[in-house]
């Protein structure tokens, strides 16, 4: 009898540790980190209008942020912390993946193409948008399509898929472009408007937003034929954390299949948006509608 009592006591002594270990396994590393710190770290962009950018009071707003808020709400419920703090961390095209990898950012809510090779470093949630590269140039520049960029100075964003495509095109077709890579859209637009480059090549919807920030938007046009299939965009999370990815994917999927997604889309793409109250007038594409009807995290075809 004495031996049974000793064994029972040993089990009781171990039970808190066993319970803690079980809880950590259930939550996974990211959710456990968030619960312990009582903070979720969100990576955001500063000038990716209308997805993720600063308003005139430096609050982070945009379509990506509205979608990510649904994930944050799901995280609050899962970890049992209704007043969970949100730490907003600026990321760029160059550092966004490394900040997710090293744990600085728990969830990147920006404008990142879901590419197969990037899965070696991070994981992507269900895709939320698609895009294809376009050219932003002056109406009177004479540039109508990508072959017209031969021998010209062209600006693009560093660390992006459009940059990679532009450099591949330049080498493969011996176009002799002078390609300038910048950190963000503000810097790229400055170079373009100053005349130091004749064209700005990036994703179509982001170039539409950049055009609206120009001093005289009517002086600029988006041109260029489709040079690639539409690329899916996704929010990034750390690899090898199926619990966090599943929670976030479920939150996004529920939103995408609900009537609310059309309301959020209309707010950012079919209505005037800050800071200039400009309307993108960018109806939801068939590709995006298909994504929302059947959410998936498939990367762009290689």
Residue pairs with C-beta under 8 A, 6 or more apart in sequence:
23 32
24 32
26 243
27 35
27 78
27 79
27 243
28 241
28 242
28 243
28 244
29 238
29 241
29 244
30 106
30 237
30 238
30 241
30 243
30 244
31 75
31 78
31 79
31 243
31 244
31 247
33 103
33 106
34 40
34 75
34 79
34 84
34 106
35 79
35 80
35 81
38 81
38 84
38 85
39 84
39 85
39 86
39 87
40 72
40 75
40 84
40 85
40 86
40 87
40 106
40 107
41 87
41 89
41 104
41 105
41 106
41 107
42 68
42 72
42 86
42 87
42 88
42 89
42 105
42 106
42 107
42 108
42 109
43 89
43 90
43 91
43 96
43 99
43 100
43 105
43 107
43 108
43 109
43 110
43 236
44 52
44 60
44 64
44 65
44 88
44 89
44 90
44 91
44 109
44 110
45 51
45 52
45 53
45 64
45 90
45 91
45 92
45 110
45 111
45 184
46 52
46 53
46 54
46 90
46 184
46 186
47 53
47 54
47 184
47 185
47 186
47 213
48 62
48 64
48 110
48 111
48 185
48 206
48 209
49 62
49 185
49 206
49 209
49 210
49 212
49 213
49 273
50 62
50 63
50 209
50 268
50 269
50 273
50 280
51 62
51 63
51 64
51 65
51 110
51 111
51 129
51 206
51 268
52 60
52 62
52 63
52 64
52 65
52 109
52 110
52 111
53 60
53 61
53 62
54 60
54 61
55 61
55 274
55 275
56 274
56 275
60 88
61 274
62 268
63 129
63 264
63 265
63 267
63 268
63 269
64 109
64 110
64 111
64 128
64 235
65 109
66 264
66 267
66 268
67 109
67 128
67 235
67 252
67 255
67 264
68 107
68 109
68 235
70 251
70 252
70 254
70 255
71 107
71 125
71 235
71 247
71 248
71 251
71 252
72 84
72 86
72 107
73 251
74 247
74 248
74 250
74 251
75 84
75 247
75 248
76 82
76 84
78 247
89 99
89 104
89 105
91 99
91 105
91 108
91 110
92 159
92 183
92 184
93 157
93 158
93 159
93 160
93 183
93 184
94 158
94 159
94 183
96 105
96 108
96 110
96 112
96 159
96 236
97 118
97 121
97 122
97 236
99 105
99 108
100 108
100 121
100 122
100 236
100 237
100 238
101 121
101 122
101 238
101 239
103 238
106 237
106 238
106 244
107 235
107 236
107 237
107 248
108 122
108 235
108 236
108 237
109 235
110 235
111 129
111 203
111 206
111 233
112 118
112 124
112 233
112 234
112 235
112 236
113 131
113 160
113 161
113 231
113 232
113 233
113 300
114 124
114 127
114 231
114 232
114 233
114 234
114 297
114 298
114 299
114 300
115 161
115 231
115 299
115 300
116 299
116 300
116 302
118 124
118 236
118 299
119 239
119 299
121 239
122 236
122 237
122 238
122 239
123 236
123 237
123 238
123 239
123 240
123 241
123 245
123 297
124 234
124 235
124 236
124 237
124 297
124 299
125 234
125 235
125 236
125 237
125 245
125 248
125 249
125 252
125 297
126 234
126 249
126 252
126 253
126 256
126 291
126 295
126 296
126 297
127 232
127 233
127 234
127 291
127 295
127 296
127 297
127 298
128 233
128 234
128 235
128 252
128 256
128 291
129 205
129 232
129 233
129 288
129 291
130 230
130 231
130 232
130 233
130 285
130 287
130 288
130 291
131 203
131 204
131 205
131 206
131 230
131 231
131 233
132 203
132 204
132 226
132 227
132 228
132 229
132 230
132 231
133 162
133 165
133 166
133 201
133 202
133 203
133 204
133 224
133 227
133 228
134 201
134 202
134 203
134 204
134 207
134 222
134 223
134 224
135 143
135 145
135 146
135 149
135 199
135 200
135 201
135 207
135 222
135 223
135 224
136 192
136 199
136 200
136 201
136 202
136 207
136 210
136 211
136 220
136 221
136 222
137 143
137 198
137 199
137 200
137 220
137 221
137 223
138 198
138 219
138 220
138 221
139 219
139 220
139 221
141 198
141 199
142 148
143 149
143 152
143 198
143 199
143 223
144 223
144 224
145 223
145 224
145 225
146 169
146 224
146 225
146 227
147 173
147 175
149 175
149 177
149 198
149 199
149 201
150 173
150 175
150 176
150 177
151 175
151 176
151 177
152 177
152 178
152 197
152 198
152 199
153 177
153 178
153 180
153 196
153 197
153 198
154 166
154 177
154 178
154 179
154 180
154 197
154 198
154 199
154 200
154 201
155 179
155 180
155 181
155 182
155 188
155 191
155 192
155 196
155 197
155 199
155 200
155 201
156 162
156 163
156 166
156 179
156 180
156 181
156 182
156 188
156 200
156 201
156 202
157 163
157 181
157 182
157 183
157 184
157 185
157 188
157 202
158 181
158 182
158 183
159 181
160 202
160 203
161 231
161 300
162 201
162 202
162 203
163 179
163 181
165 227
165 228
166 177
166 179
166 201
167 179
169 175
169 227
170 176
170 177
170 179
180 191
180 196
180 197
182 188
182 191
185 202
185 206
185 209
185 210
185 213
186 213
188 200
188 202
188 210
189 200
189 210
189 213
189 214
191 197
191 200
192 198
192 199
192 200
193 214
193 215
200 207
200 210
201 207
201 224
202 210
203 231
204 222
205 280
205 282
207 222
208 222
208 280
208 282
209 280
211 217
211 220
211 221
211 222
212 276
212 278
212 280
213 276
214 220
217 278
229 300
229 301
230 285
230 287
231 300
232 291
232 298
232 299
232 300
234 297
235 248
235 252
237 244
237 245
237 248
238 244
249 295
249 297
252 295
253 295
255 261
255 264
256 291
256 292
256 293
256 295
257 292
257 293
257 295
261 292
262 284
265 284
267 273
268 280
269 280
269 281
269 282
269 283
269 284
270 279
270 280
270 281
270 282
270 283
271 279
272 278
272 279
273 279
273 280
